[in-house]
Amino acid sequence: MQGEFGIGLLSFWTVGENLSLVSSGGDGRTYQMRMVKGEPGYTINQKRILVPVKGTELSISPLLPGVRHISGEKIQRYLASELRDRIRRSEIRIRITDRSARKEMLVEPREFAGRLLHRLPSLSSALGEIYTELYINEASSENRVGLYRSGTRVLNSITDLDRFRSEPWTSGWLEGIIDVPFLSLTPGTRSGIIHDNYFAEFSSLITPLEKRLSEIITEQRKAEEERASRKVLKSVQNALKEAILSLPQDEYDWFDIHLGGRAKTGYPPDEHTPVLSENNIGTMEASSGEEGKAQKEFFEFAGPLYSVRMSPASAVVPVGTTKNIRAIPRDQRRRLIEEDLNFNWIIQEGAGSLENPSSEIVILRASEEPGLTTLSVTVRQGENACTAEGLITVTDTIMPKHDESSVSRKGMPGYTFRRAPGELWRSQYDEKQNVIIINNGHRDFVYASKNRTRKLRYICRLFSKELVYRNFPGLPSDQLLERMIELSLYTEDYLK
């Protein structure tokens, strides 16, 4: 009438109409027990067969209409989760034969995808030892910690109990099992827990574990935030660098991008960050030694020609001076192409002359009169050909130009967070540290953080605001706004 978990053989009523249980006794005879739905009694008769049955054979037929649609795969997943530890400890093999789908499946104990947590507090008392197997995974509503008793699942998620509807169980970072052998289950079902002295003992024992798990999750959150911040910073910086390639270099001279040195950022230098300079735009900084060279060739192997850019695509050049302009050919994945290329530079409109028009870097000699010069470059690689254009503004002035070496140049800044809820400022620039401080307590940041793309664009706009404000000191507010729109327009196309 009642089994270990409050469910006996009468539970077959939820599956089908008739139950037949066949087994051989020690006397060599085979016996059969029959049960019928709606009747709590049973009958046992001897079954005449030639060869005794090995083990026990249970048959239920006919199946109820609501059960017939259950496939062998669903049964496999169910048993792999429900009886995970029992299958492991007993080392039994469960094979499911689905004749409808013509498949045979072996039930394998469920495996968890996260990282197994070690050195957790041990939980034991006079009532028994609590077994824990917990994993930390990427935060998701799908992650659950199941509650088991003696290897069989009682609750799919421990948060079904009011006592555990709090951190760390509701954080979404944890998955795994907690097996409590001394819990009392509600009769007639095994999906309920009796809140008695045994449950109180369990609640008391698990407190040190909850404290340790909360510490682990806090550390994991900090690591994820730092990792996300690095990704955002890299995306914003790369987008700004790509934008500045298309903007006049002389107007955006606050950045150290167009110089040969490495830009200073708020983070440690990255060997794989592109160094953008006139002589090396879009290339990877050379690694030291033969090993670095081999790694570059392996990881940065480029495909066929897909696009070409001119750097700078727009520039202001004084009359009678020269300007180095480079073509940047790339494959479909934006990797730099360096081999089997032919270049052809021409002046489409305006005055001036070109030196080395068939090389990757061309030298433009501006005319002696102010005006606009339109350049064009065509790059070929086999049958593939791509073209890019650029506009050069040749200017003259009656005022002597200041010495560029005296200008304090800055590298592309990094960013950090300072929580200041209720304050109106969104971002500030720390000139000494070359870091943009973002108010992550501002309501705009809170709103933007709900979506990754929105957050990325918000931070990018804060970068544009601070960089334009620092790059054009003394400009009227209307012109600063025009510059901010200009930089944002060219930047957001390259955000990823």
ROLO-716742 format. One record per residue (C-alpha): x, y, z. Coordinates in Angstrom, 1 decimal. Layout:
{xx=X; yy=Y; zz=Z}
...
This chain:
{xx=0.0; yy=0.0; zz=0.0}
{xx=2.8; yy=2.5; zz=0.8}
{xx=6.4; yy=2.4; zz=-0.3}
{xx=9.6; yy=4.1; zz=0.9}
{xx=8.5; yy=7.6; zz=-0.3}
{xx=4.8; yy=7.1; zz=0.5}
{xx=4.0; yy=5.7; zz=-2.9}
{xx=3.3; yy=2.0; zz=-3.3}
{xx=2.3; yy=-0.2; zz=-6.3}
{xx=-1.1; yy=1.3; zz=-6.3}
{xx=0.5; yy=4.3; zz=-8.1}
{xx=0.3; yy=2.3; zz=-11.3}
{xx=-3.3; yy=3.7; zz=-11.5}
{xx=-1.7; yy=6.9; zz=-12.9}
{xx=-0.1; yy=5.0; zz=-15.7}
{xx=-2.5; yy=2.2; zz=-16.9}
{xx=-5.4; yy=-0.1; zz=-16.2}
{xx=-3.8; yy=-3.5; zz=-15.3}
{xx=-0.5; yy=-4.4; zz=-13.6}
{xx=1.3; yy=-7.7; zz=-14.0}
{xx=4.3; yy=-8.6; zz=-11.8}
{xx=6.2; yy=-11.8; zz=-12.8}
{xx=9.1; yy=-13.3; zz=-10.7}
{xx=10.6; yy=-16.7; zz=-10.0}
{xx=10.9; yy=-18.0; zz=-6.5}
{xx=13.6; yy=-20.1; zz=-4.8}
{xx=11.7; yy=-23.2; zz=-5.6}
{xx=12.2; yy=-22.7; zz=-9.3}
{xx=8.5; yy=-21.9; zz=-9.9}
{xx=7.3; yy=-18.7; zz=-11.5}
{xx=4.6; yy=-16.6; zz=-9.9}
{xx=2.4; yy=-13.8; zz=-11.2}
{xx=0.7; yy=-11.0; zz=-9.3}
{xx=-2.1; yy=-9.1; zz=-10.9}
{xx=-3.7; yy=-5.8; zz=-9.9}
{xx=-6.6; yy=-3.9; zz=-11.5}
{xx=-7.1; yy=-0.1; zz=-11.4}
{xx=-9.8; yy=0.8; zz=-8.9}
{xx=-9.3; yy=-2.3; zz=-6.8}
{xx=-6.8; yy=-2.2; zz=-3.9}
{xx=-6.6; yy=-6.0; zz=-3.7}
{xx=-4.4; yy=-8.3; zz=-5.7}
{xx=-4.1; yy=-12.0; zz=-6.8}
{xx=-1.1; yy=-14.2; zz=-7.0}
{xx=-1.1; yy=-17.3; zz=-9.2}
{xx=1.6; yy=-19.7; zz=-10.5}
{xx=2.5; yy=-19.1; zz=-14.1}
{xx=3.4; yy=-22.1; zz=-16.2}
{xx=6.4; yy=-21.4; zz=-18.4}
{xx=9.2; yy=-23.6; zz=-19.7}
{xx=12.2; yy=-21.4; zz=-18.6}
{xx=12.1; yy=-19.5; zz=-15.2}
{xx=12.2; yy=-15.7; zz=-15.5}
{xx=15.5; yy=-14.0; zz=-14.6}
{xx=14.8; yy=-11.1; zz=-12.3}
{xx=11.4; yy=-9.4; zz=-12.1}
{xx=9.2; yy=-8.4; zz=-15.0}
{xx=6.5; yy=-5.7; zz=-14.5}
{xx=4.0; yy=-4.9; zz=-17.2}
{xx=1.3; yy=-2.2; zz=-17.2}
{xx=-1.4; yy=-2.2; zz=-20.0}
{xx=-3.2; yy=-0.7; zz=-21.5}
{xx=-1.7; yy=2.7; zz=-21.0}
{xx=-3.9; yy=5.7; zz=-20.2}
{xx=-4.4; yy=8.2; zz=-23.0}
{xx=-2.4; yy=11.0; zz=-21.3}
{xx=0.7; yy=8.7; zz=-20.9}
{xx=0.9; yy=7.4; zz=-24.4}
{xx=2.5; yy=10.6; zz=-25.8}
{xx=5.5; yy=10.3; zz=-23.4}
{xx=8.5; yy=9.3; zz=-25.5}
{xx=11.5; yy=7.2; zz=-24.5}
{xx=13.7; yy=10.3; zz=-24.5}
{xx=11.5; yy=12.1; zz=-21.9}
{xx=11.6; yy=9.0; zz=-19.7}
{xx=15.4; yy=8.9; zz=-20.1}
{xx=15.8; yy=12.6; zz=-19.0}
{xx=13.3; yy=12.1; zz=-16.1}
{xx=15.1; yy=9.1; zz=-14.7}
{xx=18.6; yy=10.6; zz=-15.2}
{xx=17.5; yy=13.5; zz=-12.9}
{xx=15.2; yy=11.7; zz=-10.5}
{xx=17.4; yy=8.7; zz=-9.7}
{xx=20.8; yy=10.3; zz=-10.4}
{xx=22.6; yy=9.3; zz=-7.2}
{xx=20.9; yy=5.9; zz=-6.9}
{xx=22.0; yy=4.9; zz=-10.3}
{xx=25.6; yy=6.0; zz=-9.5}
{xx=25.8; yy=4.2; zz=-6.2}
{xx=24.1; yy=1.0; zz=-7.2}
{xx=25.9; yy=0.9; zz=-10.6}
{xx=22.8; yy=-0.5; zz=-12.2}
{xx=22.1; yy=-0.1; zz=-16.0}
{xx=18.8; yy=1.1; zz=-17.1}
{xx=18.0; yy=0.7; zz=-20.8}
{xx=14.8; yy=2.1; zz=-22.4}
{xx=13.4; yy=0.5; zz=-25.5}
{xx=11.1; yy=2.8; zz=-27.4}
{xx=9.4; yy=0.7; zz=-30.0}
{xx=7.4; yy=3.6; zz=-31.4}
{xx=10.6; yy=5.6; zz=-32.2}
{xx=12.6; yy=2.4; zz=-32.7}
{xx=15.3; yy=3.5; zz=-30.4}
{xx=17.2; yy=2.1; zz=-27.4}
{xx=18.5; yy=4.6; zz=-24.8}
{xx=20.7; yy=4.1; zz=-21.8}
{xx=19.9; yy=6.2; zz=-18.8}
{xx=23.0; yy=8.1; zz=-17.7}
{xx=23.1; yy=10.0; zz=-14.4}
{xx=22.6; yy=13.8; zz=-15.1}
{xx=25.8; yy=15.8; zz=-15.2}
{xx=26.1; yy=19.5; zz=-14.3}
{xx=27.7; yy=22.1; zz=-16.6}
{xx=29.2; yy=24.4; zz=-14.0}
{xx=32.4; yy=24.3; zz=-12.0}
{xx=32.4; yy=22.0; zz=-9.0}
{xx=32.9; yy=23.8; zz=-5.7}
{xx=35.4; yy=22.2; zz=-3.3}
{xx=36.2; yy=22.7; zz=0.3}
{xx=32.7; yy=23.5; zz=1.4}
{xx=31.7; yy=23.2; zz=5.1}
{xx=30.8; yy=19.6; zz=6.0}
{xx=27.3; yy=19.1; zz=7.3}
{xx=26.7; yy=16.3; zz=9.7}
{xx=24.9; yy=15.6; zz=13.0}
{xx=23.7; yy=12.6; zz=15.0}
{xx=20.8; yy=12.3; zz=12.6}
{xx=23.0; yy=11.7; zz=9.6}
{xx=25.4; yy=13.4; zz=7.1}
{xx=24.1; yy=15.8; zz=4.5}
{xx=25.7; yy=15.2; zz=1.1}
{xx=26.3; yy=18.3; zz=-1.1}
{xx=27.4; yy=18.5; zz=-4.7}
{xx=27.2; yy=22.1; zz=-5.8}
{xx=28.4; yy=23.8; zz=-9.0}
{xx=28.8; yy=27.4; zz=-9.9}
{xx=27.7; yy=28.3; zz=-13.4}
{xx=26.9; yy=31.4; zz=-15.4}
{xx=23.9; yy=33.2; zz=-13.8}
{xx=20.7; yy=31.9; zz=-15.3}
{xx=17.1; yy=31.3; zz=-14.2}
{xx=17.6; yy=27.7; zz=-15.4}
{xx=20.2; yy=26.9; zz=-12.7}
{xx=18.6; yy=25.0; zz=-9.7}
{xx=19.8; yy=23.2; zz=-6.6}
{xx=17.6; yy=20.0; zz=-6.2}
{xx=16.7; yy=18.6; zz=-2.8}
{xx=17.2; yy=14.8; zz=-2.5}
{xx=16.6; yy=12.1; zz=0.1}
{xx=18.7; yy=9.0; zz=0.0}
{xx=19.6; yy=9.5; zz=-3.7}
{xx=16.1; yy=10.2; zz=-5.0}
{xx=14.9; yy=13.7; zz=-5.9}
{xx=12.3; yy=15.2; zz=-3.6}
{xx=12.2; yy=18.8; zz=-5.0}
{xx=13.4; yy=20.1; zz=-8.3}
{xx=14.5; yy=23.3; zz=-6.7}
{xx=15.2; yy=23.9; zz=-3.0}
{xx=13.7; yy=27.4; zz=-3.4}
{xx=10.3; yy=25.7; zz=-3.4}
{xx=10.6; yy=25.8; zz=0.3}
{xx=10.0; yy=29.2; zz=2.0}
{xx=13.0; yy=28.8; zz=4.2}
{xx=15.3; yy=28.9; zz=1.1}
{xx=13.8; yy=31.7; zz=-0.9}
{xx=16.7; yy=34.0; zz=-0.4}
{xx=20.4; yy=34.3; zz=-1.3}
{xx=22.4; yy=32.3; zz=-2.2}
{xx=19.8; yy=29.9; zz=-3.5}
{xx=17.8; yy=32.5; zz=-5.5}
{xx=21.0; yy=34.0; zz=-7.1}
{xx=20.8; yy=31.9; zz=-10.2}
{xx=24.5; yy=31.0; zz=-10.0}
{xx=24.2; yy=27.6; zz=-8.3}
{xx=23.2; yy=24.2; zz=-9.5}
{xx=23.6; yy=20.7; zz=-8.1}
{xx=22.1; yy=18.6; zz=-5.3}
{xx=21.7; yy=18.5; zz=-1.6}
{xx=20.9; yy=15.1; zz=-0.2}
{xx=19.4; yy=15.0; zz=3.3}
{xx=18.8; yy=11.3; zz=4.4}
{xx=16.8; yy=12.1; zz=7.5}
{xx=14.0; yy=14.4; zz=6.1}
{xx=10.4; yy=13.4; zz=6.7}
{xx=8.2; yy=13.3; zz=3.5}
{xx=4.5; yy=13.9; zz=3.3}
{xx=2.5; yy=10.6; zz=3.0}
{xx=1.2; yy=9.7; zz=-0.4}
{xx=3.7; yy=11.9; zz=-2.3}
{xx=7.4; yy=12.6; zz=-2.2}
{xx=7.2; yy=16.3; zz=-3.3}
{xx=6.5; yy=17.6; zz=0.1}
{xx=8.6; yy=18.1; zz=3.3}
{xx=7.2; yy=17.8; zz=6.8}
{xx=8.4; yy=20.8; zz=8.8}
{xx=9.3; yy=18.9; zz=12.0}
{xx=12.4; yy=18.7; zz=14.2}
{xx=14.3; yy=16.9; zz=11.4}
{xx=13.7; yy=19.9; zz=9.0}
{xx=14.7; yy=22.3; zz=11.8}
{xx=17.9; yy=20.4; zz=12.2}
{xx=18.6; yy=20.6; zz=8.5}
{xx=17.9; yy=24.3; zz=8.4}
{xx=20.3; yy=24.9; zz=11.3}
{xx=23.1; yy=22.7; zz=9.8}
{xx=23.0; yy=24.4; zz=6.4}
{xx=23.6; yy=28.0; zz=7.7}
{xx=27.5; yy=27.8; zz=7.5}
{xx=27.2; yy=26.5; zz=3.9}
{xx=24.9; yy=29.4; zz=2.9}
{xx=27.5; yy=31.9; zz=4.3}
{xx=30.3; yy=30.3; zz=2.3}
{xx=28.3; yy=30.1; zz=-0.9}
{xx=27.3; yy=33.8; zz=-0.6}
{xx=31.0; yy=34.7; zz=-0.3}
{xx=31.8; yy=32.6; zz=-3.4}
{xx=29.0; yy=34.2; zz=-5.4}
{xx=30.1; yy=37.7; zz=-4.4}
{xx=33.7; yy=37.0; zz=-5.6}
{xx=32.3; yy=35.5; zz=-8.9}
{xx=30.1; yy=38.6; zz=-9.5}
{xx=33.1; yy=40.9; zz=-9.0}
{xx=35.1; yy=38.8; zz=-11.5}
{xx=32.2; yy=38.8; zz=-14.0}
{xx=31.9; yy=42.6; zz=-13.6}
{xx=35.6; yy=43.1; zz=-14.2}
{xx=35.5; yy=40.8; zz=-17.2}
{xx=32.5; yy=42.6; zz=-18.6}
{xx=34.1; yy=46.0; zz=-18.0}
{xx=37.2; yy=44.9; zz=-19.9}
{xx=35.0; yy=43.8; zz=-22.8}
{xx=33.1; yy=47.0; zz=-22.8}
{xx=36.3; yy=49.1; zz=-22.6}
{xx=37.8; yy=47.1; zz=-25.5}
{xx=34.7; yy=47.5; zz=-27.6}
{xx=34.5; yy=51.3; zz=-27.0}
{xx=38.2; yy=51.9; zz=-27.5}
{xx=38.2; yy=49.9; zz=-30.8}
{xx=35.1; yy=51.8; zz=-32.0}
{xx=36.7; yy=55.1; zz=-31.1}
{xx=39.9; yy=54.2; zz=-32.9}
{xx=38.1; yy=53.1; zz=-36.0}
{xx=36.1; yy=56.4; zz=-35.9}
{xx=39.2; yy=58.6; zz=-35.5}
{xx=40.7; yy=56.9; zz=-38.6}
{xx=37.9; yy=58.5; zz=-40.6}
{xx=38.2; yy=61.9; zz=-38.8}
{xx=40.8; yy=64.7; zz=-39.4}
{xx=43.9; yy=63.8; zz=-37.5}
{xx=44.9; yy=67.3; zz=-36.7}
{xx=41.5; yy=68.1; zz=-35.2}
{xx=41.6; yy=65.1; zz=-32.9}
{xx=45.2; yy=65.4; zz=-31.7}
{xx=44.3; yy=64.9; zz=-28.1}
{xx=44.6; yy=61.1; zz=-28.5}
{xx=47.9; yy=59.3; zz=-28.7}
{xx=46.5; yy=57.0; zz=-31.4}
{xx=48.2; yy=58.5; zz=-34.4}
{xx=51.6; yy=58.3; zz=-32.7}
{xx=53.9; yy=55.3; zz=-32.8}
{xx=53.9; yy=54.8; zz=-29.0}
{xx=51.3; yy=52.8; zz=-27.1}
{xx=48.3; yy=54.6; zz=-25.9}
{xx=47.9; yy=55.0; zz=-22.1}
{xx=44.7; yy=53.5; zz=-20.8}
{xx=43.2; yy=52.8; zz=-17.5}
{xx=44.1; yy=49.1; zz=-17.8}
{xx=47.3; yy=47.2; zz=-18.3}
{xx=48.5; yy=47.0; zz=-21.9}
{xx=47.3; yy=44.1; zz=-24.0}
{xx=49.7; yy=42.5; zz=-26.4}
{xx=46.9; yy=41.9; zz=-28.9}
{xx=45.6; yy=45.5; zz=-28.9}
{xx=46.1; yy=47.1; zz=-32.3}
{xx=48.6; yy=50.0; zz=-32.4}
{xx=47.2; yy=52.6; zz=-34.7}
{xx=49.8; yy=54.9; zz=-36.2}
{xx=50.5; yy=56.3; zz=-39.6}
{xx=53.0; yy=53.7; zz=-40.3}
{xx=51.2; yy=50.8; zz=-38.6}
{xx=47.5; yy=51.3; zz=-38.5}
{xx=45.4; yy=48.2; zz=-38.1}
{xx=48.3; yy=45.9; zz=-37.6}
{xx=49.1; yy=43.8; zz=-34.5}
{xx=52.0; yy=45.0; zz=-32.5}
{xx=55.0; yy=42.7; zz=-33.2}
{xx=55.7; yy=40.1; zz=-30.6}
{xx=59.2; yy=39.6; zz=-29.4}
{xx=61.1; yy=36.5; zz=-30.6}
{xx=60.3; yy=33.8; zz=-33.1}
{xx=57.6; yy=32.3; zz=-30.9}
{xx=55.5; yy=35.6; zz=-31.0}
{xx=55.9; yy=35.7; zz=-34.8}
{xx=54.7; yy=32.1; zz=-35.1}
{xx=51.7; yy=32.8; zz=-32.9}
{xx=50.8; yy=35.8; zz=-35.0}
{xx=50.9; yy=33.9; zz=-38.2}
{xx=48.8; yy=31.1; zz=-36.7}
{xx=46.0; yy=33.2; zz=-35.1}
{xx=45.9; yy=36.1; zz=-37.4}
{xx=46.0; yy=34.4; zz=-40.8}
{xx=43.9; yy=36.5; zz=-43.1}
{xx=41.4; yy=35.5; zz=-45.7}
{xx=40.8; yy=37.0; zz=-49.2}
{xx=40.4; yy=40.8; zz=-49.7}
{xx=37.0; yy=42.1; zz=-48.7}
{xx=37.3; yy=45.8; zz=-47.9}
{xx=39.8; yy=48.7; zz=-47.8}
{xx=40.0; yy=51.9; zz=-45.8}
{xx=42.1; yy=55.0; zz=-46.2}
{xx=43.7; yy=56.4; zz=-43.1}
{xx=43.2; yy=59.2; zz=-42.5}
{xx=40.1; yy=59.3; zz=-44.7}
{xx=39.8; yy=63.0; zz=-43.9}
{xx=42.7; yy=65.4; zz=-43.0}
{xx=43.8; yy=69.0; zz=-43.0}
{xx=47.2; yy=69.7; zz=-44.5}
{xx=49.0; yy=73.1; zz=-44.7}
{xx=50.0; yy=74.3; zz=-48.1}
{xx=53.3; yy=73.0; zz=-49.5}
{xx=53.6; yy=70.2; zz=-46.9}
{xx=53.5; yy=66.4; zz=-47.2}
{xx=51.1; yy=63.9; zz=-45.6}
{xx=51.5; yy=60.2; zz=-45.3}
{xx=48.3; yy=58.3; zz=-46.1}
{xx=47.9; yy=54.5; zz=-45.9}
{xx=45.5; yy=52.0; zz=-47.3}
{xx=44.2; yy=49.4; zz=-44.9}
{xx=43.0; yy=46.2; zz=-46.7}
{xx=41.1; yy=43.7; zz=-44.6}
{xx=39.3; yy=40.4; zz=-45.0}
{xx=35.6; yy=39.7; zz=-44.1}
{xx=36.5; yy=39.3; zz=-40.4}
{xx=38.4; yy=42.6; zz=-40.4}
{xx=41.8; yy=41.0; zz=-40.2}
{xx=44.7; yy=42.9; zz=-41.9}
{xx=45.9; yy=41.5; zz=-45.2}
{xx=49.6; yy=41.9; zz=-45.9}
{xx=50.4; yy=39.7; zz=-48.9}
{xx=49.7; yy=39.5; zz=-52.6}
{xx=48.4; yy=43.1; zz=-52.9}
{xx=48.6; yy=45.7; zz=-55.6}
{xx=47.9; yy=49.4; zz=-54.8}
{xx=47.0; yy=52.2; zz=-57.2}
{xx=46.6; yy=55.7; zz=-55.8}
{xx=45.2; yy=58.6; zz=-57.9}
{xx=44.1; yy=62.2; zz=-57.3}
{xx=40.5; yy=62.3; zz=-58.6}
{xx=39.9; yy=66.1; zz=-58.0}
{xx=42.0; yy=69.0; zz=-56.8}
{xx=45.7; yy=69.8; zz=-57.0}
{xx=48.8; yy=68.1; zz=-55.5}
{xx=51.1; yy=65.3; zz=-56.3}
{xx=51.7; yy=61.7; zz=-55.1}
{xx=54.9; yy=59.9; zz=-54.3}
{xx=55.0; yy=56.0; zz=-54.4}
{xx=51.5; yy=55.7; zz=-55.9}
{xx=51.8; yy=51.9; zz=-56.2}
{xx=52.8; yy=51.3; zz=-52.5}
{xx=50.7; yy=50.7; zz=-49.4}
{xx=51.6; yy=54.2; zz=-48.0}
{xx=51.5; yy=57.1; zz=-50.3}
{xx=53.0; yy=60.5; zz=-49.7}
{xx=50.7; yy=63.4; zz=-50.7}
{xx=52.5; yy=66.7; zz=-51.4}
{xx=49.9; yy=69.5; zz=-51.0}
{xx=49.7; yy=72.3; zz=-53.6}
{xx=50.8; yy=75.9; zz=-52.9}
{xx=47.2; yy=77.1; zz=-53.0}
{xx=44.4; yy=76.2; zz=-50.5}
{xx=41.7; yy=73.8; zz=-51.8}
{xx=40.1; yy=70.4; zz=-51.6}
{xx=41.8; yy=67.3; zz=-52.9}
{xx=40.0; yy=64.0; zz=-53.4}
{xx=42.2; yy=60.9; zz=-53.2}
{xx=41.3; yy=57.4; zz=-54.4}
{xx=43.1; yy=54.1; zz=-53.9}
{xx=42.2; yy=50.7; zz=-55.5}
{xx=43.6; yy=47.5; zz=-54.0}
{xx=43.7; yy=44.3; zz=-55.9}
{xx=44.3; yy=40.7; zz=-54.7}
{xx=43.9; yy=38.3; zz=-57.6}
{xx=40.4; yy=38.8; zz=-59.0}
{xx=39.3; yy=40.8; zz=-55.9}
{xx=39.4; yy=44.6; zz=-56.0}
{xx=38.3; yy=47.2; zz=-53.5}
{xx=38.3; yy=51.0; zz=-53.6}
{xx=38.4; yy=53.7; zz=-50.9}
{xx=38.3; yy=57.5; zz=-51.1}
{xx=39.5; yy=60.3; zz=-48.9}
{xx=39.2; yy=64.1; zz=-48.7}
{xx=42.2; yy=66.3; zz=-48.0}
{xx=41.7; yy=69.9; zz=-47.1}
{xx=44.7; yy=72.1; zz=-48.0}
{xx=44.8; yy=75.2; zz=-45.8}
{xx=46.9; yy=78.3; zz=-45.3}
{xx=47.2; yy=80.6; zz=-42.3}
{xx=48.6; yy=83.9; zz=-41.4}
{xx=49.3; yy=82.9; zz=-37.8}
{xx=52.4; yy=80.8; zz=-36.9}
{xx=51.5; yy=77.3; zz=-35.7}
{xx=52.5; yy=76.3; zz=-32.1}
{xx=55.0; yy=73.6; zz=-31.5}
{xx=53.2; yy=70.2; zz=-31.4}
{xx=55.9; yy=68.7; zz=-29.1}
{xx=54.7; yy=71.1; zz=-26.4}
{xx=51.2; yy=69.8; zz=-26.5}
{xx=50.3; yy=67.4; zz=-23.7}
{xx=49.0; yy=64.3; zz=-25.5}
{xx=47.0; yy=61.7; zz=-23.8}
{xx=46.3; yy=58.1; zz=-24.7}
{xx=42.8; yy=56.5; zz=-25.0}
{xx=41.5; yy=56.6; zz=-21.4}
{xx=40.0; yy=53.7; zz=-19.4}
{xx=37.0; yy=53.9; zz=-17.2}
{xx=35.9; yy=53.0; zz=-13.8}
{xx=32.7; yy=53.1; zz=-11.7}
{xx=31.7; yy=55.3; zz=-8.7}
{xx=28.3; yy=54.7; zz=-7.2}
{xx=26.6; yy=58.1; zz=-6.5}
{xx=22.8; yy=57.6; zz=-6.6}
{xx=20.8; yy=60.8; zz=-6.5}
{xx=23.7; yy=62.9; zz=-7.9}
{xx=23.1; yy=64.4; zz=-11.4}
{xx=26.6; yy=63.9; zz=-12.9}
{xx=26.9; yy=61.0; zz=-15.3}
{xx=30.6; yy=61.0; zz=-15.9}
{xx=33.8; yy=62.8; zz=-14.9}
{xx=37.3; yy=62.8; zz=-16.3}
{xx=40.3; yy=62.2; zz=-14.0}
{xx=43.1; yy=63.8; zz=-15.9}
{xx=45.8; yy=62.6; zz=-13.5}
{xx=44.9; yy=58.9; zz=-13.9}
{xx=43.6; yy=59.3; zz=-17.5}
{xx=40.4; yy=57.5; zz=-16.5}
{xx=36.7; yy=58.4; zz=-17.1}
{xx=34.7; yy=57.9; zz=-13.9}
{xx=31.1; yy=56.8; zz=-14.6}
{xx=28.3; yy=57.2; zz=-12.1}
{xx=26.8; yy=53.7; zz=-12.0}
{xx=24.2; yy=54.9; zz=-9.5}
{xx=22.7; yy=57.3; zz=-12.0}
{xx=19.2; yy=56.4; zz=-13.1}
{xx=20.3; yy=56.5; zz=-16.8}
{xx=23.0; yy=53.9; zz=-16.1}
{xx=20.6; yy=51.7; zz=-14.2}
{xx=18.2; yy=51.8; zz=-17.1}
{xx=20.9; yy=51.2; zz=-19.7}
{xx=22.3; yy=48.2; zz=-17.8}
{xx=19.2; yy=46.2; zz=-18.4}
{xx=20.3; yy=45.6; zz=-22.0}
{xx=23.9; yy=44.9; zz=-23.0}
{xx=23.7; yy=46.8; zz=-26.3}
{xx=22.1; yy=49.8; zz=-24.6}
{xx=24.7; yy=49.8; zz=-21.9}
{xx=27.5; yy=49.7; zz=-24.5}
{xx=26.1; yy=52.6; zz=-26.4}
{xx=25.6; yy=54.6; zz=-23.2}
{xx=29.2; yy=54.2; zz=-22.1}
{xx=30.3; yy=55.1; zz=-25.6}
{xx=28.4; yy=58.3; zz=-25.5}
{xx=29.9; yy=59.2; zz=-22.2}
{xx=33.3; yy=58.6; zz=-23.7}
{xx=32.4; yy=60.9; zz=-26.7}
{xx=31.2; yy=63.6; zz=-24.3}
{xx=34.4; yy=63.6; zz=-22.2}
{xx=36.8; yy=63.3; zz=-25.1}
{xx=35.2; yy=66.0; zz=-27.1}
{xx=35.1; yy=68.3; zz=-24.1}
{xx=38.8; yy=67.8; zz=-23.4}
{xx=39.9; yy=67.8; zz=-27.0}
{xx=38.3; yy=71.1; zz=-27.9}
{xx=38.8; yy=73.4; zz=-24.9}
{xx=37.3; yy=76.8; zz=-25.2}
{xx=34.8; yy=76.0; zz=-28.0}
{xx=31.2; yy=77.4; zz=-27.6}
{xx=28.7; yy=74.8; zz=-26.4}
{xx=26.9; yy=74.6; zz=-29.7}
{xx=30.2; yy=73.6; zz=-31.5}
{xx=31.0; yy=71.1; zz=-28.8}
{xx=27.6; yy=69.5; zz=-29.4}
{xx=28.3; yy=69.4; zz=-33.1}
{xx=31.6; yy=67.6; zz=-32.4}
{xx=30.0; yy=65.1; zz=-30.1}
{xx=27.4; yy=64.2; zz=-32.7}
{xx=30.3; yy=63.8; zz=-35.2}
{xx=32.3; yy=61.5; zz=-33.0}
{xx=29.3; yy=59.5; zz=-31.9}
{xx=28.1; yy=59.0; zz=-35.5}
{xx=31.4; yy=57.5; zz=-36.6}
{xx=31.9; yy=55.5; zz=-33.4}
{xx=28.6; yy=53.6; zz=-33.0}
{xx=28.9; yy=51.9; zz=-36.3}
{xx=31.8; yy=49.9; zz=-34.9}
{xx=30.4; yy=48.9; zz=-31.6}
{xx=30.1; yy=45.2; zz=-31.0}
